[in-house]
Amino acid sequence: MQRVASADPPHLLGSRPGGVALIVFLITEAQAQVAEATQAAQQATQILFEYKLLGAFCVFLLIAVGVLFWLLIRSLDKRAELATQVATIAANSTTAIASYASAIDRMQAAQATAAETLREQGAETAREIQENRHTVANHLAGVNAVMELLARQRQGAA
């Protein structure tokens, strides 16, 4: 049972009539509460010793539950850390994939441009080859005409 002491400071309690009796009562009450707590602890110890194996098992079980709870808290902390790392990796992967896709798009555009340039260059090369063939054919016709003239002059001179 708990009692509320006077609002007066302790050094003034002794000067009032009945103040000493109140102090003695409060001390006696505190001693009684300490005795009750000691008795309860002794009873708990006695019960634990009466059930030796069961008591030891209960203490062991209590320690095991504490250790498991500690391990659970550690694993939750590690899980949170790993979840953060996975989220970071996922974000970085998304950025890398987007960058890779952009690079592939640029490469495809460059390949398309290169293919178009090669087609144009091939068509121009084909035209130049055709023109060169005509030029060579014209030169050949000119050389043949000169050869025929020379051949006629040799026949006429002979």
Contacts in CASP RR format, 6 or more apart in sequence:
PFRMAT RR
TARGET T0000
AUTHOR 0000-0000-0000
METHOD contacts of the structure
MODEL  1
MQRVASADPPHLLGSRPGGVALIVFLITEAQAQVAEATQAAQQATQILFE
YKLLGAFCVFLLIAVGVLFWLLIRSLDKRAELATQVATIAANSTTAIASY
ASAIDRMQAAQATAAETLREQGAETAREIQENRHTVANHLAGVNAVMELL
ARQRQGAA
1 29 0 8 1.000
2 29 0 8 1.000
3 25 0 8 1.000
3 26 0 8 1.000
3 29 0 8 1.000
5 22 0 8 1.000
5 26 0 8 1.000
6 13 0 8 1.000
6 19 0 8 1.000
6 22 0 8 1.000
8 16 0 8 1.000
10 23 0 8 1.000
13 19 0 8 1.000
13 20 0 8 1.000
13 22 0 8 1.000
13 23 0 8 1.000
14 20 0 8 1.000
14 23 0 8 1.000
48 55 0 8 1.000
48 58 0 8 1.000
48 59 0 8 1.000
END
